[in-house]
């Protein structure tokens, strides 16, 4: 009997110790954690439950800041039968309606959208998420960056989007695309940031945020927000052969958008500052061509005269690696960062020169004042007086002749307006750089110009 009691007592004590050990060591980790006994592994909770990523708060915050944009435009349509039979040339005016989305950015009714959403509009109407509608006034637009600023006079304080810093957005980060494409309540789709500083070889912005959140026609001008509901971009286009979403969409980063609308509010037009350098982004091929080992950065092949880069001592052969501690790996990185700056802003440029890093301050110069060069012809952007005199919407003026081969034609060339190069329309100095970039100096160019007397002529340079 005594032996049985001893065995019972030992069993009772062992059970109690086992229960205490479970309660102390095991139970606290049982709610969703994996306990590992490997001496070199770290124990941590991996959030894979449905509660780990919650978009409801961000969506609720964003949908009330996104509006429907309707634009009305009037176009003249000619009837070829009437023209042929009766010599009718007046054409018939037809009203066309386009739609898109926009984002409220202030409680007093400022709204940002895409320029292409309201382009050529004679009337703009905004419908809020609560179905109230207002007529909108166009404050300003920037076709180069595809951003427009509108204003409505609402009878209440409006919910508005808070800008986030798009420079700190990370690839793989969850985002929401919010639009109001069909005058319904705002729609929300989710995805991740697929890439940053995406260069699509457009004539304007070359630093898109790419996302796989579904964006379809009508969502242009809507908001791309982070999981806190903060604005990180304005949805502007999709990559598709059908016109419908097939996997990728693109947004103008919030830092660029904010700078544009601040310029439009303060100056009425965008103030652009530039470094004043030309060149190419590095990769395996260009690095080999320039005799470099680095495959990331922007290689300077030319420094423009009278530019901030020239005054700061940058020169051919330098490789831009950072600007204000922002890494520069591609041309899109460079243009995306500079597009957030204004003339006279000072930036710290870090370049690689002969194997050593060198950081110098560079003051940006006004975009319109920088010269370019074509076969020894100095070019500048034309002003309003030139546009009126020569009856052109864009072009560049030949301001000086530096090539001795053309000195005999100086009187005819100097002051002329170049309107196309190799049958590609010229709008400004930047468009000239894009047309001639990648071409050898030995190549000829077919140039169409209007000479000082107003004659349209074609020359070969």
Secondary structure, 3 states (H helix, E strand, C coil): CHHHHHHHHHHHHHHHHHHHHHHHHHHHHCCCCCCCCCCCCCCCCCCCCCCCCCCHHHHHHHHCCEEEEEEEEEEEECCHHHHHHHCCCCCEEEEEEEEEEEEECCCCCEEEECHHHHCCCCEEEEECCCCCEEEEEEEEEECCCCEEEEECCCCCCCCCCCECCHHHCCCCCEEEEEECCCCCCCEEEEEEEEEEEECCCCCCCCCEEEECCCCCCCCCCCEEECCCCCEEEEEEEECCCCCCCCCCEEEEEHHHHHHHHHHHHHCCCCCCEECCEEEEECCHHHHHHCCCCCCCCEEEEEECCCCHHHHHCCCCCCEEEEECCEECCCHHHHHHHHCCCCCCCEEEEEEEECCEEEEEEEECEEHHHCCEEECCEEEEECCHHHHHHHCCCCCEEEEEECCHHHHHHHHHHCCCEEEEECCEECCCHHHHHHHHCCCCCCCCCEEEEECCCCCEEEEEC
